[in-house]
Amino acid sequence: MKKILFFIPIFFMIALVNAQEQEVPAVPEIPAISEDKEEEEVIKVEIVNNSSLDAAFPMGENELRINALSFLAATDINIFYERILNRSSSYGLSIFINGGDDDIITERKFAINPYYRFYFYNSKEYGARGTFIEAFSSFASLESESLQVSLGMTIGRKLINTRGFSFELFLGLSRYITGSDSGVYIPIGIALGKRF
């Protein structure tokens, strides 16, 4: 009995040492929440219908031009306004004022000409530029009669640069449909202008 009592404290000491040697399971670390969160970057994407070539040219819908040829050759003033409808068509109005007394070139004193244009285009020229055909009418005051109305067509070519300045060559033919004299009128010109 004394031997059993002697071994009990030794048994408890061995059990205590074994308990201390057992490893305590590690507590998983909680990731630290940083106060400085990176701001999310938002990228906006814009869908553009026009091609890169089209975007390089001015997108204005209005254009003003003056016929430099009629001004230099006969001191006549011929001003054009054009409204761009889409890539292939436009409409406009031109005003003609005879600034000289010489009626050899034209017997028109004053004229208002509404017109409609259709542009032909390919991969290099589109956006109301390039080769065009124009149908127009003219309401003109002549030397011989008070008012003449004519109908006609014009063919031409327009060039425009990235700043919106335009250069245009045109030649047309029209016939007077009122009055006793059914004569013809030939519009011709080199026009310089600006799109805005």
Secondary structure, DSSP 4 states (H G I P E B T S, - for coil): -HHHHHHHHHHHHHHHHHHHHSPPPPPPPPPPPPS-PPPPPP-------S-HHHHTS---SEEEEEEHHHHHHH--EEEEEEEE-SSSEEEEEEEEE--SS--SS--EEEEEEEEEEEEE--SS--SS-EEEEEEEEEEEEESSSS-EEEEEEEEEEEEE-TTSEEEEEEEEEEEE-SSS---EE--EEEEEEEE-
